[in-house]
Amino acid sequence: MEVARDEIREQVRALCQRFPGEYWREKDRARDYPGEFVAALTEGGWLACLVPEAYGGSGLGLAEATAILEEIHASGCNGAAAHAQIYTMGTILRHGSDPQKSKYLPEIAAGRLRLQAFGVTEPESGSDTLSLATRAVRDGDGYVINGAKVWTSRAEHSDLMLLLARTTPREEAKSRTEGLSVFLVDMAAAHGNGLEIRPIRTMINHATCAVYLDDLRVPAANLIGEEGQGFRYILDGMNAERILIAAECVGDGRWFTERAVTYAGERQVFGRPIGQNQGVQFPIARAYAEMRAAALMVEKAATLFDAGQPCGEEANMAKLLASEAAWAAGDTCMQTFGGYGFAEEMDVERKFRETRLYRTAPVSTNMILAYIAEHVLGLPRSY
Ligand SMILES: Cc1cc2nc3c(=O)[nH]c(=O)nc-3n(C[C@H](O)[C@H](O)[C@H](O)COP(=O)(O)OP(=O)(O)OC[C@H]3O[C@@H](n4cnc5c(N)ncnc54)[C@H](O)[C@@H]3O)c2cc1C
């Protein structure tokens, strides 16, 4: 479907106006899931943007999805409560069987099924995904899964979870990257039957959890693609995730810059606006330039992704540059606001905390630099 990106931005902005700072502050204080905001995005069809029209979605490209998420963040809202509903289904779309696609994608597109939990990270293995220890063993018409995941965001707000587990012991696998498999876990069926979820309270309102798997039985029909090829499938989805999260960071960068400019123009100290001082205006100007440069890399990466071309380099660089630009813009905004930056009612400190996440998740800055060094520049592998 062809929809002009300006129109998308305008409509998303209008939706976001219904969720002002006060709404987010209350949710943040209570660490409460922003269910009303997610429902509004679902009703508007925004979370089904990447599902093909044949399965009931709007069949838009990643470039349009970046416009949606950027605008959410530029409006002062937070897409983290629902962003994974947009892209996690890509694993089913690209690697699922026809029956799996027909069963799940229309329900996901309609918002009746939420597939927005992604269980990869484990307490021990961390960034070293290939060392993950969660084990799935074939048993009759199913698999029995044991292990633990950490930082599984939205696990309590998902009907389905995409889970990465080892099906072949590492020493028996044909190659370093084989032996892991992807499963679709029905959360309602699993809850209390081998699956336990424990929320983790964090410095941001992110609904993230530890997930424990104790003899959890998953039907073989819920294996996505071929057994042992799961790592490859997950990597495929990671480029989309990185580009979309980079777009959120660009949105944050815009929000911080706009706030800083307005405040610097209004706040009078020593008888003149603080923004008249170069020491105040230059950091804002620099943050703006860095955000615009990151936005270009997001655009480039999304364009390559939509054209079906390799985009690992650009997706990683977009995530790196945008998360750094958002962080610099956030710090500059805090500094511009002086003491008032610390006041909850300004929303600056909340956004500042929220945007910090993206230097660590879904992949930390060092791992991106290691990717660029090794895979783009040809330097020796460092780990
Ligand atoms: C709020 C939140 C939500 C999250 N949501 C999800 C989710 O939904 N699903 C999911 O699977 N995961 C999720 N994550 C996990 C996130 O992806 C990881 O935290 C991140 O990938 C880093 O892994 P780690 O925390 O284990 O850090 P570690 O791997 O322990 O690394 C710690 C630090 O050391 C650095 N480091 C490690 N090894 C090297 C090396 N070889 N070279 C250079 N530096 C290195 C890292 O870059 C990092 O800075 C979330 C995390 C948070 C905090």
The ligand as a Gaussian input file, in Angstrom:
#p B3LYP/6-31G(d) Opt

LIG

0 1
 C       15.543000      -2.687000      29.681000
 C       16.114000      -3.790000      28.844000
 C       15.292000      -4.433000      27.933000
 C       15.798000      -5.520000      27.189000
 N       14.946000      -6.240000      26.383000
 C       15.375000      -7.409000      25.863000
 C       14.463000      -8.311000      25.214000
 O       13.275000      -8.021000      25.069000
 N       14.932000      -9.506000      24.779000
 C       16.229000      -9.877000      24.930000
 O       16.589000     -10.979000      24.507000
 N       17.138000      -9.049000      25.519000
 C       16.726000      -7.833000      25.991000
 N       17.618000      -6.993000      26.632000
 C       18.996000      -7.447000      26.805000
 C       20.000000      -6.604000      26.046000
 O       19.945000      -6.941000      24.690000
 C       21.355000      -6.894000      26.696000
 O       21.353000      -6.270000      27.978000
 C       22.501000      -6.402000      25.874000
 O       22.570000      -7.106000      24.669000
 C       23.827000      -6.561000      26.620000
 O       23.941000      -7.843000      27.190000
 P       24.304000      -7.998000      28.759000
 O       23.377000      -7.120000      29.520000
 O       24.328000      -9.419000      29.109000
 O       25.742000      -7.398000      28.883000
 P       27.119000      -8.186000      28.793000
 O       27.124000      -9.087000      27.615000
 O       27.398000      -8.759000      30.137000
 O       28.103000      -6.977000      28.520000
 C       28.393000      -5.979000      29.526000
 C       29.236000      -4.897000      28.873000
 O       30.461000      -5.457000      28.383000
 C       30.600000      -5.191000      27.001000
 N       31.229000      -6.338000      26.335000
 C       30.927000      -7.654000      26.496000
 N       31.724000      -8.400000      25.708000
 C       32.513000      -7.551000      25.008000
 C       33.503000      -7.719000      24.002000
 N       33.853000      -8.898000      23.557000
 N       34.096000      -6.596000      23.504000
 C       33.761000      -5.369000      23.958000
 N       32.810000      -5.151000      24.908000
 C       32.197000      -6.237000      25.410000
 C       29.195000      -4.951000      26.487000
 O       29.190000      -4.159000      25.311000
 C       28.537000      -4.253000      27.667000
 O       28.800000      -2.883000      27.618000
 C       17.156000      -5.883000      27.327000
 C       17.986000      -5.184000      28.214000
 C       17.479000      -4.158000      28.976000
 C       18.376000      -3.463000      29.957000

